[in-house]
Structure formats: structure tokens, C-alpha cells
Amino acid sequence: MTSKTDYDTFVKQLTTKFNFLKSSNFEEKNRFLFEKQNDLFVLSQILYRLDSEITPLSVLEQELSQFVSRHAIFCYLGDEYLNQTLSRAIIESIYRIIISKYYPLRQERRIRSDNRSQMSRDINEKIAEDSCKEWLPILNNLYGKYSTGLHNAILTEKEIWQKLNSFGNLPKSIDNEIEDFKKIFMCLLKLYFSKEISGDRKLVDSSVLIYANNHLSLNAYNNFLEECS
């Protein structure tokens, strides 16, 4: 696995802008958070490779990778509201990717206009008899969690100054974010490669497996391998 190399390259780029990243205080938990963000980014790139000739699915997968990249960069600003906004955008992208996968004839305009509740119902209709169905409530709960955070976003003047002073700190909720990114990765993986939709055919070729092996963390790669090879 080369996720450590990916992380070292990432930190090298950021430290040219954010000197605080050179502190050893950031090393351990920051590496764990990046690993989970990177796993989701790599998975979005894998899906894009698989669907590169499909529109709007490939467009949605590229959007997901951009949201994950933004989260990886902007989480250092210490702004929980921004983190929650990007996390919800990531989850919304996953709903739309799954809808586009399950309903390939659905127009992009409708995919983008349907609300989250409708998308969840449509996904559920397709996987009612599939073992992956247990992951849809998890995705729904994550969406609800980050939506609640956005609806309680008004800050006092004191809190605004506290936000400014926290610039350069990892988010206070980093442990939760690490766990949530693990869940988000598994939701996308399980729902995308639903046996109900994909059948028993081989889903990826050797070049994709090599890419996954090179860039996913060990646990993520093993989960990926179990689902689609």
C-alpha cells in the first residue's frame, strides 16, 4: 500500500501554506483522518474509471472526488460549519451516484432536483432483498446528523472570535469524522456494488485492482476486494 506516500505528498504540499502542520501534535490523528478521506477519494476515482463513458454518473463521481479533496484541505480552518457543509455535500453526492447507478435512464436534471428523502426511497426500492440494504439507514443517519449541524449554525460574536483563534487546529470532532468517513466509504462501496444491481459478473479488471492496492489503506482495500473481485 502506498497511502503513506500519498499522505506525505499531501502534507508536503500543505506545509508550504500552513506552517502549523509541521507540529508533531498533528501527526497521528491527522494521518488517520487523511487515510479515511483518501480512501473515499480513491474509491470515487475507481468508480470514475469504471463509468468513464457514462453520463451523468461519471460527472457525479468527479464531483464527489472534488468535495472530498476540499474537505481534506479545509478541515484545517477549524470551522465546524464548513466541515459539516462539505460532509453533507459528500453524502448528497453519494445518493446521486447510487441513484444514477440504479436508474441509468434517469435524466441528470431529475437526479439533481430530487430531494434526499425521495432518493432514499428510490434506492430502497432497488435493494429491498439485498444484504447491502443495512447500509442505507446508516447513510440516512449521517445525512441527518450533518443537516442538523447546518441548521444550528448561528454564532455569537464571541464564538466567531473563537473560530478565528482555532485556525490551524484539527477539528474538535476529529474522532467522529474519522469514524464517519469509514462509514461513508462503506456505504458507497456496499450500495454501489449491490449484487441485486450488478449480478454475479466480475466487476473490475486487474488494472483497477492494482490502482486500488496502491492507493487504498489495507482495510479499505480488503473491503473493496471482497465486494467486487
C-alpha positions, -999 to +999 in steps of 0.1 A: +000+000+000+012+035-008-013+056+012+016+067+034+033+081+003+001+098-007-002+113+028+035+125+029+029+142-005-003+158+007+014+172+039+044+184+020+021+205-002+001+219+027+030+228+049+042+253+022+010+272+031+003+261+067+033+260+089+014+246+119+012+213+101+049+208+109+040+203+145+041+167+158+008+173+175-009+169+142+008+138+130-011+108+144-047+118+142-042+139+111-028+108+094-058+087+104-082+114+091-063+117+058-063+080+053-101+078+055-105+109+033-081+094+008-099+060+008-131+078-002-113+099-028-096+068-043-129+049-044-145+078-063-117+077-088-121+039-092-158+043-099-150+071-124-127+047-142-154+021-143-180+046-156-159+069-176-182+067-206-214+070-186-231+104-181-242+117-157-227+090-134-191+099-142-198+136-137-213+129-102-182+107-093-159+135-103-179+159-081-176+136-052-138+135-055-137+173-056-159+175-024-136+150-006-105+170-017-120+202-004-128+186+029-092+173+032-078+208+027-103+230+045-107+209+077-076+227+090-095+260+091-112+249+124-146+258+110-171+231+120-198+246+099-176+243+068-167+208+077-204+199+081-213+216+048-187+196+029-196+164+047-233+167+037-223+176+002-202+144+001-232+123+013-256+140-012-232+131-040-233+095-029-271+094-030-270+108-066-243+084-077-263+054-064-295+067-080-277+071-113-263+036-110-296+020-101-317+041-126-294+045-156-321+061-178-330+088-153-322+123-165-295+143-148-319+171-142-342+149-122-313+133-103-301+167-092-336+180-083-349+151-063-347+156-026-328+133-002-359+116+011-371+107-024-336+094-034-335+073-003-369+058-011-359+051-047-327+034-036-346+013-011-369+000-038-340-015-056-323-032-027-352-044-006-339-080-009-302-072-009-279-076+020-265-042+013-298-026+024-285-023+060-261+005+048-289+028+036-301+037+071-265+044+080-262+068+051-296+084+060-284+089+096-252+105+086-271+129+063-294+138+092-265+143+115-248+169+092-280+186+083-288+192+120-254+208+124-260+232+095-294+242+109-278+252+142-250+274+126-257+309+141-227+321+161-223+348+187-195+374+183-175+355+210-179+323+191-167+339+159-135+351+176-130+316+190-133+302+155-106+327+143-084+316+172-088+280+163-074+284+128-048+257+122-063+232+147-077+199+137-115+199+142-126+191+177-148+163+163-119+146+145-125+112+161-161+114+149-151+125+115-126+096+112-154+071+121-179+089+098-156+087+068-152+050+074-189+046+073-193+068+043-167+048+024-185+015+033-220+029+023-207+039-011-189+006-016-217-016-005-245+002-022-227+008-055-216-029-058-251-042-048-254-078-061-290-070-068-279-045-094-246-059-106-254-096-105-225-121-102-204-108-130-168-097-124-169-060-117-133-048-121-102-057-141-066-062-130-056-026-137-083-012-113-072-037-086-036-026-090-046+010-086-068+002-055-039-018-040-015+011-045-037+038-030-063+024-006-055+017+030-052-020+039-086-023+055-103-004+027-086-025+000-097-057+017-132-045+018-130-034-018-116-067-029-144-086-011-171-066-028-160-065-064-135-091-075 
